[in-house]
Amino acid sequence: PGPARGLSGMQAGNLADGGWAAGLGGARGVPAEEEDPVVAEERRMLQEQQRREQEEAQIVQEQIEFNEELIAEREEGIAQAVDEIHDIKEVFQDLATLVAEQGEVINEIDDNITRTNIQTQVAVKELE
């Protein structure tokens, strides 16, 4: 293929000889002090870009881990709230049963008071 667009003849030749890494000088074993300044700058920029990408990937991974922990905590909190709501439901059901039973007892007491009142009135008439 022809020289890569925007590259010098040496850079294009480097790419043709062994790919981008070879074009940067390191893969061909060229000592850093003999390296073309343009190639050295491209290598530095590439390394900087790779470092930034690694940092960004690490930040994303940390955010994912944080979000997963947050989700797990929220799931645990929701499960605990569900358990507590279930317990409250049972308490109210027990309370409703007690109120119903006490209502029956109160009705019996009311009936007994009414009968006692009637019997007392009958007894008072007999005594007169």
HELIX and SHEET records of a PDB file:
HELIX    1   1 GLY A    9  GLY A   23  1                                  15    
HELIX    2   2 GLY A   26  ARG A   28  5                                   3    
HELIX    3   3 ALA A   32  GLU A   34  5                                   3    
HELIX    4   4 PRO A   37  LEU A  127  1                                  91    
END                                                                             
